[in-house]
Amino acid sequence: MDIQLADVLIHIDESLRADRRASVEAQLRDIEGVVSVNNPEDKPHLTLVAYRSDKVDPQSLLEQVKAEGVQAELVGL
């Protein structure tokens, strides 16, 4: 079985409190195909998501962030 992993960087346009960032991260982790989510404390506007490209696409990840009421866009890697 050949699993295709990909990364996408999501730029969050606003300053979110730590609890709100944690909520966004949790929502992303709940998506089938998401392998990891990293939102470093020193770069709170950037969220790196590793995912299985056969299970989910970057646009769906962005839509989930926006569904949380957060202004964001994809940044290519």
C-alpha positions as CSV (number, residue, x, y, z in Angstrom):
1,M,0.0,0.0,0.0
2,D,1.4,3.3,-1.1
3,I,0.3,6.2,1.2
4,Q,0.8,9.6,-0.2
5,L,1.5,12.3,2.5
6,A,1.4,16.0,1.8
7,D,1.8,19.2,3.8
8,V,-0.1,22.4,3.7
9,L,0.5,25.6,5.5
10,I,-2.5,27.6,6.6
11,H,-2.0,31.2,7.4
12,I,-4.5,32.6,10.1
13,D,-5.1,36.2,9.5
14,E,-6.1,37.2,13.0
15,S,-4.6,36.8,16.5
16,L,-6.3,34.0,18.3
17,R,-6.1,33.2,22.0
18,A,-4.4,29.9,22.9
19,D,-7.7,28.2,23.6
20,R,-9.1,29.2,20.3
21,R,-6.0,28.0,18.4
22,A,-6.3,24.7,20.3
23,S,-9.9,24.4,19.2
24,V,-9.0,25.0,15.6
25,E,-6.2,22.4,15.9
26,A,-8.6,19.8,17.4
27,Q,-11.1,20.3,14.6
28,L,-8.4,19.7,12.0
29,R,-7.1,16.6,13.8
30,D,-10.6,15.2,13.7
31,I,-10.7,15.2,9.9
32,E,-10.1,11.7,8.5
33,G,-6.7,11.7,6.7
34,V,-5.0,14.3,8.9
35,V,-1.8,12.9,10.2
36,S,-0.6,15.9,12.3
37,V,-1.2,19.5,13.1
38,N,1.5,21.9,14.3
39,N,0.8,25.5,15.4
40,P,4.0,26.7,17.0
41,E,3.6,29.1,20.0
42,D,6.2,31.5,18.4
43,K,4.4,31.6,15.1
44,P,0.7,31.6,16.0
45,H,-0.5,32.7,12.6
46,L,0.9,29.6,10.9
47,T,-0.5,26.1,11.1
48,L,1.2,23.2,9.3
49,V,-1.0,20.2,8.5
50,A,0.3,16.9,7.3
51,Y,-2.4,14.8,5.7
52,R,-3.0,11.8,3.4
53,S,-3.8,13.2,0.0
54,D,-5.9,10.2,-0.8
55,K,-8.3,11.0,2.1
56,V,-8.5,14.8,2.2
57,D,-7.5,17.8,0.2
58,P,-6.1,21.2,1.3
59,Q,-9.3,23.1,0.4
60,S,-11.3,20.9,2.8
61,L,-8.8,21.7,5.6
62,L,-9.1,25.4,4.9
63,E,-12.9,25.1,4.9
64,Q,-12.8,23.5,8.4
65,V,-10.7,26.4,9.7
66,K,-13.1,28.9,8.2
67,A,-16.1,27.0,9.7
68,E,-14.6,27.9,13.0
69,G,-15.1,31.5,12.1
70,V,-11.4,32.2,11.5
71,Q,-10.1,34.2,8.5
72,A,-7.4,32.1,6.8
73,E,-5.8,31.1,3.5
74,L,-3.6,28.4,2.2
75,V,0.1,28.9,1.6
76,G,1.7,26.4,-0.7
77,L,4.8,24.4,0.3
